[in-house]
Amino acid sequence: MQQPTEIIALSDGPANLIAGTWPDRTIDTVTRAELHAYRIDAPKGRVLVCAGGGYLRLMHDREGVEAALWLNGLGYDAYVLAHRLPGAASPDGVWPKDIALTDGRAALARIPSDLPRFVLGLSSGGHLAGTLACQPEANLAGVLIAYAPINANHRDHKAPAGKPDYPPAEKQAFYDDWAIGIASEPHGVPSCPVFLAYALLDQVVPVEHALNFIKTARDAALDLDVHVFGKAPHGFALRELDGTQGAWPELAARWMTAKAG
């Protein structure tokens, strides 16, 4: 198991405890915001990695460290974000709805911008990645989002219709504040190039999340690449690649090379 070159604390609090064993470790209780840096010699860019976990925990290895090591192999420094979770217990009660965004913005502020920068997010980490890409100070060459609930958890755009809100209330409120890629929510439309990878039959994150963004991109002539894989499971990440979704890492790598300039 490769250790990070540095762990950067982004907030007060004790260091996070990583549960389980490699390669399936998770962070179940986020006690402080951290960046786990995986740096290489002579990188051609830098990538902030946002792992999923439904804003309830973080899939630290599967959607964080493994992505960072893959990015290292492509020639990028990678920084895995451990962000605090909306509605989870905090020293003063619970963390507010926008705590993950607060931590993500702090992370971008610590990642040098001398080289092209990207954000990569998987599952709920993709929603956070899309939200970060909408921040005016983000200065990104692009954002990559895979099987993420970017907009159809919003109260006005639920898919399937009538889907119940997600507890805790702070988590649902964050989804309601940030519907990414919806024309009627213009503050949630990234100005940087966007790469999407989704599973057509995903029952956890319906493909409507991607379809909504496609419509907005078409009408606004946005820079959007979309890949929808017919038999891919939710959470395919870099492991479950025995179908056509096995092409997505190479597609993403080529896209990043093109956008880095």
N, C-alpha and C positions, 0 to 999 in steps of 0.2 A: 504494500500500500504506500503510495507516494504521499509524503507530508507536504503541506503548504510551505512556501518559502517564508511567509509571514502571516500572522493573524493581526489584523488592524481593528482595534476597538473604535466603534463609531458613536458609542453612547456610554454612559455610566452603567455600572452593574457588574456582577460576577461573570466570569467567562462561561460560555455555553458548554453544556455537557452533551456529548454526542453519544446516542444510545445505539446498541447493537454492534454488529461486526461487519467489517468490510466484505462485500461491496453494497451492503444494504443498511447502512447506518442512517439514522434520522436524528433530527433535533426536535424533540417533542415539546420542550419548554424553552422559549427564547428569552434569556435573561438580559441580554444586551445586544445591540446591533453590532455585527462584525463583518469584516471582509476577510475571506480566506484567499490569500494571493498565491497564484501559481504562475511564477514568472520564468521566462526563458531568456537566453542570450539573443540579442539583436532581433526583437520582435518587430513585425510589420504592422501591428495594431494591438488594440487592447479591447477586451470584452468583459462586461459585467454580466454574470450568470445569475439568474433568478430561478431557483428551484421551486417546484410545486409542492402541494400538500394541502390544498383546499383552504389556505389561510388558517389551518388548524394545527399544522406542524410543517416541517420542511423535510423533503426527501433528499437529504444532504448528498448522499453518494450517487444514487440513480440519476437524479436530475441536476446535480450540482458538480460534484468532483469529477464524475465521469465525463461530463460535458467540458469541464475545464481542461482535463488531460487531452481530450480530442482536439480542443482548440490549440493547446500547446503544440500538438503534432502538426497543425496547420500553420504555425508560425505566429501565434498570438499569445500575449500575456492574458491570463484569465483571472477573474476575481469573483469568487462565489460569495454571494450575499446571504448572511443570516439576518433576516429582518424580524422585528417584533410583530406580533400577530394581533390584528384588531379584535377587541373584545376579550382577549386573554388577560389573566390576572397580572396586575402590575403592583409595584409597591404602594401606589396611591388608589388602587381600585382596579380598573381595567384600562388597557391601552385604547386610545381613541381610534375612530374609524380610519383615519389617514396615517396611522403610525407606520405602515409599510412604505407608503410614499415618502414620508419624512426620512426614513432610513435609506431608501433608495436614492433620494436626492443627496443625502450626506455621502453615500458611497460614490456617486458620480463626481462629487466635489473632491474626492480623494484620489481619483484615478487620473493620471496625467493625460492631457489632451494634446500632447505634442505629436501623436500619431492618430490615425483614424480610430474612432471608438464606435463600438456596437454594444447593444444590449441583447442578450439571448434569454428567453423565458419559456419554460415548459409548464403546461397546465396552469394552475393559478399564478405561477411565476410569470407566465406569458401575459396575464392581465396586468400584473405589476410592470412588466417590461413595456407594454403598450402605454400605460399611464405615464411612465417615465419619459417615453419618447414624445409625449405631448407637452412636456415642461419647456418653457422658453429658453432655459439655460442649458438644456441637455447637450447640445452640440454633438450630434450623433451622425455617423455615416450611414447608419441603418439600424433597424430593429428586427429580430427574428423571433417568431412566436409559433409555438407548436401546441396543438390540441388544447387551447386555452379558452376559458370562459370570458371572452373579451367584451361581450355586449348583451347576450341573451339571458343573463341573470338579472338585468336591469328591470325594475318594476314595470316599465312601459314596453319592454321588448322581450318578454319571457318566451322561451321556447323549451319544451312545449308550453302552449298557453295554459295558464292556471297553475304552473309549477309553483310550489310553496316557496316562501322566502327561506334563505339559508340562515340558521343561527350561527353565532350570536348576532344580535341586532347590528353591531358595529360592522360586521363583515358585509351584511346585506346593504348597509348604508354606503359602504365604500363602492360596491358594485353600482349602486344607484347614482353615486356622484360621478363615476367614470365608466361610461359606456363607450368603448373604443371602436372607432370606425362606423359611427352612426351619424348621418348627415344632420339630423336634428339636434345632435349634441356636438356642436362644432369645436368646443374646447377639447373634445376627445378624439380628434382626428390628427394623427401625427403628420408633421411636415416632412419628415425624413423618409427615405425608402423603407418599405416593409416587405418582409418575407413571411408567408404563412404556410404551415404544414398541418393538415387535419385528416381525420379518419371519417369516411362517409357514414359508417354505421355506428359511430361512437354513441353509446347510450348515456355516458357520463357528461360529455360536452357535445351537444348536438351540432351538426354542421352548419346550422343557421348562424352561429357566431361568425363563421367565415363568409357565408353568403351575404350577410348584412354589410360586411366590409367591402365585398366585391361590388355591390351596387353603389356604394358611396364612391369607391375608387373609379368606377366607370364614369359616373356622372361628373366627378370633379377632376378627372384625368390625373389621378394620383399615381405615384410610382409604387405599384404593388405587384408582387409575384405570389401566386397561390398554387398549392399542390394539395389535392384531395385524394387520398389513397383508399381504395374500395374496401379492402379486407383488413386494414390495420386496426389493432386494438387501441383503446384509450391507453395513454401512457407508454407508447412504443419507445420513446426516448432513443437511446443508442443500443438497445438490447434486442428488442423484438422486431427484427429486421428481415424476417424470412419471407415477406411478401414484397409487393412493389414499393412499400415504404422504405425498403432497404436502400432506395436511391436518394432518400432525402438528405443524408449527411453530405454526399457529393454535390447535390444541387445547392445546398446551403453554402458549402465551401466556395463553389464557383461564383455564387451571387455575392458573397462577401468580397472576393477578390475584385469583382467588377465595381462594387460600390466604394471600395477603399481607394480606387483610383491609382 
